[in-house]
Amino acid sequence: MNMQSTKSPDAALLSDAEDPVFPSPRDFKPEESVGYMMRRIVNYVAQEVEREMEPHGLTEAQWKPLLRLYLRQAGTVAELARCCVMDAGSMTRLLDRMEAKGLLARVRSSEDRRVVNIVLTPEGERAGKQIPEILSRVQNRVLRGFSEDEYRALQGFLRRIFDNVQTAQPDNA
């Protein structure tokens, strides 16, 4: 009896036998790929968020650090730069523009004079409060027709994809 492998030729292309083969290389359609669909979704959501932020005078570059400040997830240039995936110099210039708009102020730390904390002004607090409302509204619009169970399942699937991407990175950086 001939004990040939039952793996398809496509499976031989993969380094790990447990990796899925859907679609196979010969059936691959770029417009149906996970990456392509995710990129289109991200672009659409970004456009919708930008459209909703515009009447509030906030650009994408501005609302992201403003949200982090509002949620108290960051309070210095370095923390904001890390959260927003920007270099510190670019973040400093962005904060200069936001300070000129009256959204934030720089306050030297009383505990360590070398540290400059970034704090929201009352105007910045008002603007920051609107950001979660806008983001929630856009998210709910794109999730129209999903049940809560489907939403939770989607979150789980996306986390698994993200984990797979992270473990595939050579440096895990």
N, C-alpha and C positions, 0 to 999 in steps of 0.2 A: 504494500500500500504506500502510495506516494504522499508524504507528509509536507506538502508545500505550504508556505505561509498563506494565511487567509487575508493578509493586509493588502490593501490596494496599493498600486504604484504611487499614488499621491501620499499615502501614509509614510512611505519610505523617505519622503522629502523632509519630514519633520524630525527634529533631533530627539524628541521625547515621545515615546510610544503612547503616552496618556494624553497628549495634545489633541484637540479636536481637528477634524478636517472638514469644516463647513465654512465656506464652500471649498471645494477642491480647486487647485490652481487652474484646471481647465474650465471650471464653471464660474470663475471669479468675474463679478461684474462690479466695477468701481462704484457705481451709483447705489449699489445695495450693500456696500461694505459698512461695517460698524463705524469705522473712522470717518468715512464720508458723511454718513447720516448724522453722527454726533457733531461734526464740524458745521453742517448746515443748521442744526438745531441751535448750537451755540451762537452762530452768526445771527439767526433770527431773534433769539432771546436778547442778544446784545443790542440789536436795532430797536427792539421794543422798549428796552430799558432806557436807551438813549432818548428815544422819542418822549417817554414819560418824564425823564429828568430835565429835558430842555426847558419846559416852562418854569422850572425852579432855578434855572441858571447854572445847573451842575453838569459838568462833562464827566465822562467815564473816569478819567484820571482823578477828578476831584471827589466824586461820590464814594469811591472805594476807601480812601483814607478817612474821609469824613464818617463813614459808617463804622470803621474800626475805632475811631475816637468816640463816637456816640455810644458804641457798645462796650467801651472801656477795655478793648482788647489790645490797645497799644497807646503809648503816651509820649514816646520820644521819636525823633527822626529815624533812628536806627530800627526801632520796633516797627514803625510804619513802613519803612523801606522793605523790611523782611516780609511783613504781611502782604504787601502789595507787589512784591517781586520787582522792586526797583532798586537802583543804586542810590546811595545816600545823597549824592550830589543832585540827582534829578528830583528826589523827594524834597530836598531843601528848596529848590527853585519852585516846585509845585506849591509847597507850603507858603512861600513868599507871596505867590499870587492869591492863595486862599486867605492869607492874613490881610492882604490889601482889599479883599472883598468883605472883610469883617466877619469871617466865619470862625477864625481861631486866633489864639494869641500864644506867644512863647513866654513861659514863666520859668525863671531860674529856680532850681530846686533849693529849698531851705536846708536840706540835709547834706547835699553835695553840690556845691556851687558850680562844678564842672558840668552838671546835668541840666539840660534845658527841657522842660516838659512842654508838651503841646496840649493846650486846653481849648475846648470849644467856647466861643462867646455865646451869649443868649441867641443871637442870630444863627450861629452854627448848631446849637442845640435844636432849634426849630427846624432847620434844614435836615439835620441828622434824623430827627424823629420821622420825617416823611419817607426816608429811604427804605426802611423795612416794609412800610405800607406799599410802596411802589413795587419793590421786588416781589412781595407776596402776591400782589395783584397780577403781575406779569406771569409769575409761575403758575398761579391758578388758572390763568387763561390758557396757557399751553398744556395744562393737564386736564382741561375740560373733558368730561366723559370718563375719567378714570375713577374707579372706586378707591376708597382708602386702602383696601388690601392690595389693589394693583399698584397704588402709589408706593406703599411700603415695599412691595416686591421689586418695583423698579429701582428704588433706592438701594436695595440689597444687590441687585444685578450691577448697578453702576459702581458700588463699592467693590464688588468682586473684580470688575474690569480694572478699576483704579489700582487695586492691590496687585493684580497681574502685571499691570504696567510698571508699578513701582519695583516689583521683584525682578522684572526684566531689565531694569536699568543697571549698567555695570557698576556704578558707584553708589547706587541707592541714595543719591543726593537729592 
